[in-house]
Amino acid sequence: MENVIREDQNTRKTWILSSCGRKYLQLQFSPSQLKSMLEFCEHFSSRRPISSLDYIECSFKRHILIVLFESVLLRQNHGKTRQMDLGTDINEYKQCLMQMKTGYSTFCLEEELIDETCLWWIELLTCAYFWKNGRLKEARQKYLVIKSIPKSLLKKNLALAVVHSFCAVKLSVEDTKRQHVEQLIWIHCVQARKRMRLYAQETPQDTFLENLALALSVDWQLQSLIKILSVVHGPQRSTAARYVPRQLKLLYSEGLVLLRRTVVVDHRLQLKDLLHEVCWRILNNMNPIVTKQIIIELVKAANEPLLKLLLPKMCNSVDLKIVESVLKLS
């Protein structure tokens, strides 16, 4: 029995020798980052004592999720955003997680980061990354796995909010010709928002990581609400002739408030917040001079060439195709 345990322990340590494991262990952390990781680890030690290797594995999993969220939410050339090569890094990360799972473990992980759940998050975020980069064929290969939600996540309001938002975007991306698709998108957006309200009543477990999940869920909801208008009224119909339902306005407005709260925690999300504000102003026929000023500031801040090209067109155009393209690039 001891030999089996020793062999499992050795298997569990092999991930450290992988290239992504070595890169992670070479990272230089600031005191604030170390503090947040220590707080993250405290959620595990309340159940059982954890070893140094346990702590490294927990922090490595947290690192993987943060990098993936940033890859989906932020542009590659945005500040210090940590990006990965989806062709190589993802597979290696998944292999590392499987090695941790097969090893003998004397601790109990927090539910969001047990191996099965962490692997599920990786699949969902990889699919989102493929959407963002127009790789729909590769994204479709992830749908079946994503549908198999781990039981532990069915009790988590924030995770369910992300799932409903994911479904809304999936309908927006894949099923725009489906009958009554706008109603299905709306239902998922409403359900996502309900889960977010319940989550707001809870005590956050890991502020930075959950803030990224919250921002992603809100961003997907707001994009989906824009898609509803595009499906119902046609993408090129002027705002003067386009009726925006009061309920949709309220949901969009509430989403902007939630997104701004995430900006307080992570200022890198400010560009996305301003883009949604511009969309909100266009939909409500608000002062075009102020809207134009915001767009000018966005053009200065944007590093994406195509974004710089599309943003000025929003000053004089209410073409929802342009709006959707801008949000996708953000």
C-alpha positions as CSV (number, residue, x, y, z in Angstrom):
1,M,0.0,0.0,0.0
2,E,2.8,2.4,0.9
3,N,4.5,1.7,-2.5
4,V,1.2,2.5,-4.3
5,I,0.9,5.8,-2.4
6,R,4.5,6.7,-3.0
7,E,4.1,6.0,-6.8
8,D,0.9,8.1,-6.9
9,Q,2.7,10.9,-5.1
10,N,5.5,10.8,-7.7
11,T,2.9,10.9,-10.5
12,R,1.2,13.8,-8.9
13,K,4.5,15.8,-8.9
14,T,5.3,15.3,-12.6
15,W,3.2,18.3,-13.6
16,I,5.8,20.5,-12.0
17,L,8.4,19.4,-14.6
18,S,6.1,20.4,-17.5
19,S,6.9,23.6,-19.4
20,C,3.7,25.4,-18.1
21,G,4.5,24.2,-14.5
22,R,8.0,25.5,-14.7
23,K,6.8,28.8,-16.1
24,Y,4.4,29.2,-13.3
25,L,6.9,28.4,-10.6
26,Q,9.3,31.0,-12.0
27,L,6.7,33.8,-11.7
28,Q,7.6,36.7,-9.5
29,F,4.7,37.7,-7.3
30,S,4.1,41.0,-5.7
31,P,3.1,41.1,-2.0
32,S,-0.5,41.9,-2.9
33,Q,-0.7,38.9,-5.2
34,L,0.8,36.6,-2.6
35,K,-1.7,38.0,-0.1
36,S,-4.6,37.2,-2.4
37,M,-3.3,33.7,-2.9
38,L,-2.9,33.1,0.8
39,E,-6.5,34.2,1.3
40,F,-7.5,31.8,-1.5
41,C,-5.7,29.0,0.3
42,E,-7.4,29.7,3.6
43,H,-10.7,28.3,2.2
44,F,-9.1,24.9,2.0
45,S,-7.3,24.7,5.3
46,S,-10.5,25.2,7.3
47,R,-11.4,21.6,6.5
48,R,-8.0,19.8,6.6
49,P,-4.3,20.8,6.9
50,I,-2.6,21.1,3.5
51,S,1.0,20.5,2.5
52,S,3.3,22.8,0.5
53,L,2.5,20.7,-2.6
54,D,-1.2,21.0,-2.0
55,Y,-0.9,24.8,-1.8
56,I,1.2,25.0,-5.0
57,E,-1.4,22.9,-6.9
58,C,-4.3,25.1,-5.6
59,S,-2.5,28.3,-6.6
60,F,-1.6,26.8,-10.0
61,K,-5.3,25.9,-10.7
62,R,-6.3,29.4,-9.7
63,H,-3.6,30.8,-12.1
64,I,-5.0,28.7,-15.0
65,L,-8.5,30.0,-14.5
66,I,-7.4,33.6,-14.2
67,V,-5.3,33.4,-17.4
68,L,-8.3,31.9,-19.3
69,F,-10.7,34.5,-18.0
70,E,-8.3,37.3,-19.0
71,S,-7.8,35.7,-22.5
72,V,-11.6,35.9,-23.0
73,L,-12.3,39.2,-21.4
74,L,-9.2,41.3,-22.5
75,R,-7.3,41.9,-25.7
76,Q,-3.9,40.3,-26.1
77,N,-2.1,43.6,-26.2
78,H,-3.9,45.0,-23.2
79,G,-1.4,46.0,-20.5
80,K,-0.1,43.0,-18.6
81,T,-2.7,40.6,-19.7
82,R,-1.4,37.0,-19.5
83,Q,-2.3,35.2,-22.7
84,M,-1.8,31.6,-23.8
85,D,-1.4,29.7,-27.0
86,L,-4.6,27.8,-27.2
87,G,-3.0,25.2,-29.4
88,T,-0.4,24.1,-26.9
89,D,-0.9,25.6,-23.4
90,I,-4.5,24.4,-22.9
91,N,-3.7,20.7,-23.6
92,E,-0.7,20.9,-21.3
93,Y,-2.7,22.5,-18.6
94,K,-5.3,19.8,-18.8
95,Q,-2.7,17.1,-18.7
96,C,-1.2,18.7,-15.6
97,L,-4.6,18.7,-13.9
98,M,-5.1,15.1,-14.7
99,Q,-1.8,14.2,-13.2
100,M,-2.9,16.0,-10.0
101,K,-6.1,14.1,-10.0
102,T,-4.5,10.7,-10.2
103,G,-2.1,11.5,-7.3
104,Y,-2.8,10.6,-3.7
105,S,-4.3,13.6,-2.0
106,T,-4.7,14.3,1.7
107,F,-6.7,17.4,1.3
108,C,-10.1,18.6,0.2
109,L,-10.3,21.3,-2.5
110,E,-12.8,24.1,-2.6
111,E,-15.6,23.1,-4.9
112,E,-14.9,25.5,-7.7
113,L,-11.4,24.1,-8.1
114,I,-11.6,20.3,-7.7
115,D,-10.2,18.7,-10.8
116,E,-13.4,17.8,-12.6
117,T,-14.8,21.2,-12.1
118,C,-11.7,23.0,-13.1
119,L,-11.5,21.0,-16.2
120,W,-15.1,21.9,-17.0
121,W,-14.3,25.6,-16.6
122,I,-11.3,25.2,-18.9
123,E,-13.6,23.7,-21.6
124,L,-16.1,26.5,-21.2
125,L,-13.5,29.3,-21.4
126,T,-11.7,27.7,-24.3
127,C,-15.0,27.6,-26.2
128,A,-15.5,31.3,-25.4
129,Y,-12.0,32.1,-26.6
130,F,-12.8,30.3,-29.9
131,W,-16.0,32.3,-30.2
132,K,-14.1,35.5,-29.7
133,N,-11.6,34.6,-32.4
134,G,-14.2,33.4,-34.9
135,R,-13.2,29.7,-34.6
136,L,-16.7,28.4,-34.5
137,K,-15.9,24.9,-35.7
138,E,-13.5,24.3,-32.8
139,A,-16.0,25.9,-30.4
140,R,-18.7,23.4,-31.4
141,Q,-16.5,20.6,-30.3
142,K,-16.7,21.8,-26.7
143,Y,-20.5,22.0,-26.5
144,L,-21.1,18.4,-25.4
145,V,-18.6,18.6,-22.6
146,I,-19.9,21.9,-21.4
147,K,-23.5,20.5,-21.2
148,S,-22.2,18.0,-18.6
149,I,-22.1,20.5,-15.7
150,P,-20.4,19.1,-12.6
151,K,-22.9,18.6,-9.8
152,S,-21.0,20.9,-7.4
153,L,-21.6,23.8,-9.8
154,L,-25.4,23.3,-9.8
155,K,-25.4,24.8,-6.2
156,K,-23.3,27.8,-7.2
157,N,-25.2,31.0,-8.2
158,L,-22.3,32.7,-9.9
159,A,-21.5,29.5,-11.9
160,L,-25.1,29.2,-12.9
161,A,-25.2,32.9,-13.9
162,V,-22.2,32.2,-16.2
163,V,-23.9,29.1,-17.6
164,H,-27.1,31.0,-18.5
165,S,-25.1,33.8,-20.0
166,F,-23.1,31.2,-22.0
167,C,-26.4,29.7,-23.3
168,A,-27.6,33.2,-24.4
169,V,-24.4,33.9,-26.3
170,K,-24.4,30.4,-27.8
171,L,-27.9,31.1,-29.2
172,S,-26.7,34.5,-30.4
173,V,-23.8,32.9,-32.2
174,E,-25.2,29.7,-33.6
175,D,-29.0,29.8,-33.6
176,T,-30.1,33.3,-34.9
177,K,-32.4,31.7,-37.5
178,R,-34.1,29.5,-34.9
179,Q,-37.8,30.3,-34.3
180,H,-38.4,32.6,-31.4
181,V,-34.7,32.7,-30.6
182,E,-35.0,36.2,-29.2
183,Q,-37.3,34.8,-26.5
184,L,-34.9,32.1,-25.6
185,I,-32.0,34.6,-25.3
186,W,-34.2,36.8,-23.1
187,I,-35.1,33.9,-20.8
188,H,-31.4,33.0,-20.3
189,C,-30.5,36.6,-19.7
190,V,-33.2,37.0,-17.1
191,Q,-32.2,33.7,-15.4
192,A,-28.6,34.8,-15.3
193,R,-29.4,38.1,-13.7
194,K,-31.5,36.3,-11.1
195,R,-28.6,34.1,-10.2
196,M,-26.3,37.2,-10.0
197,R,-28.7,38.8,-7.5
198,L,-28.6,35.7,-5.3
199,Y,-24.8,35.6,-5.6
200,A,-24.6,39.3,-4.5
201,Q,-26.2,38.1,-1.2
202,E,-23.4,35.6,-0.6
203,T,-19.9,36.2,0.9
204,P,-17.3,36.2,-1.9
205,Q,-14.8,33.3,-1.7
206,D,-12.0,34.7,-4.0
207,T,-12.7,38.3,-4.9
208,F,-10.4,38.6,-8.0
209,L,-11.3,35.3,-9.6
210,E,-15.0,35.7,-9.0
211,N,-14.8,39.3,-10.2
212,L,-13.6,38.0,-13.6
213,A,-16.4,35.5,-13.7
214,L,-18.9,38.2,-12.9
215,A,-17.6,40.5,-15.6
216,L,-17.7,37.7,-18.2
217,S,-21.3,36.9,-17.3
218,V,-22.4,40.5,-17.5
219,D,-20.6,41.1,-20.7
220,W,-22.2,38.1,-22.3
221,Q,-25.6,39.2,-21.1
222,L,-25.2,42.7,-22.5
223,Q,-24.0,41.4,-25.9
224,S,-27.0,39.0,-26.0
225,L,-29.5,41.9,-25.3
226,I,-28.1,43.8,-28.3
227,K,-28.5,40.6,-30.3
228,I,-32.2,40.5,-29.3
229,L,-32.8,43.9,-30.9
230,S,-30.8,42.9,-34.0
231,V,-33.0,39.7,-34.4
232,V,-36.3,41.5,-33.8
233,H,-35.8,44.7,-35.7
234,G,-33.0,43.9,-38.2
235,P,-29.4,45.1,-37.8
236,Q,-29.7,48.2,-39.9
237,R,-32.9,49.8,-38.7
238,S,-32.4,53.3,-37.3
239,T,-32.8,53.9,-33.6
240,A,-35.5,56.4,-34.4
241,A,-37.7,53.6,-35.8
242,R,-36.5,50.9,-33.4
243,Y,-38.5,50.2,-30.3
244,V,-36.5,49.2,-27.3
245,P,-38.7,47.5,-24.7
246,R,-38.6,49.0,-21.2
247,Q,-37.7,45.7,-19.6
248,L,-34.7,45.3,-21.9
249,K,-33.5,48.8,-21.0
250,L,-33.8,48.1,-17.3
251,L,-31.8,44.8,-17.6
252,Y,-29.2,46.6,-19.7
253,S,-28.9,49.5,-17.3
254,E,-28.6,47.1,-14.3
255,G,-25.9,45.2,-16.2
256,L,-23.9,48.4,-16.7
257,V,-24.0,49.0,-12.9
258,L,-22.8,45.5,-12.3
259,L,-20.0,45.8,-14.9
260,R,-18.8,49.1,-13.3
261,R,-18.4,47.3,-10.0
262,T,-16.1,44.9,-11.6
263,V,-14.0,47.8,-13.0
264,V,-13.4,49.0,-9.4
265,V,-11.6,45.6,-8.7
266,D,-9.9,45.4,-12.1
267,H,-9.4,48.6,-14.0
268,R,-8.4,46.7,-17.1
269,L,-12.1,46.1,-17.7
270,Q,-12.8,49.9,-18.2
271,L,-12.6,49.7,-22.0
272,K,-15.3,47.1,-22.1
273,D,-17.4,49.1,-19.7
274,L,-17.1,52.3,-21.8
275,L,-18.0,50.3,-25.0
276,H,-21.2,49.1,-23.4
277,E,-22.0,52.6,-22.2
278,V,-21.7,53.9,-25.8
279,C,-24.1,51.1,-26.9
280,W,-26.5,52.1,-24.1
281,R,-26.4,55.8,-25.2
282,I,-27.0,54.9,-28.9
283,L,-30.0,52.7,-28.0
284,N,-31.5,55.5,-25.9
285,N,-30.8,58.3,-28.4
286,M,-28.8,60.2,-25.8
287,N,-26.8,63.4,-26.4
288,P,-24.7,62.5,-29.5
289,I,-22.0,65.1,-28.6
290,V,-21.2,63.4,-25.3
291,T,-21.4,60.0,-27.1
292,K,-18.9,61.1,-29.7
293,Q,-16.5,62.4,-27.0
294,I,-16.6,59.0,-25.3
295,I,-15.9,57.3,-28.6
296,I,-13.0,59.6,-29.3
297,E,-11.5,58.6,-25.9
298,L,-12.1,54.9,-26.7
299,V,-10.3,55.2,-30.0
300,K,-7.3,56.7,-28.2
301,A,-7.3,53.9,-25.6
302,A,-7.9,51.0,-28.1
303,N,-4.9,49.0,-29.3
304,E,-6.9,46.9,-31.8
305,P,-6.6,48.4,-35.3
306,L,-10.1,47.1,-36.4
307,L,-11.6,48.6,-33.3
308,K,-10.1,52.0,-34.1
309,L,-11.7,51.7,-37.6
310,L,-15.2,50.7,-36.4
311,L,-15.6,53.0,-33.4
312,P,-15.8,56.3,-35.4
313,K,-18.6,54.7,-37.5
314,M,-20.7,54.4,-34.3
315,C,-20.8,58.2,-34.1
316,N,-23.1,58.6,-37.0
317,S,-24.4,55.1,-37.5
318,V,-26.9,53.0,-35.6
319,D,-26.1,49.9,-37.5
320,L,-26.3,47.1,-35.0
321,K,-23.9,45.0,-37.0
322,I,-21.2,47.6,-36.2
323,V,-22.2,47.6,-32.6
324,E,-22.0,43.8,-32.4
325,S,-18.6,43.8,-34.1
326,V,-17.2,46.4,-31.7
327,L,-18.4,44.4,-28.7
328,K,-16.9,41.3,-30.0
329,L,-13.5,43.0,-30.5
330,S,-13.5,44.5,-27.0
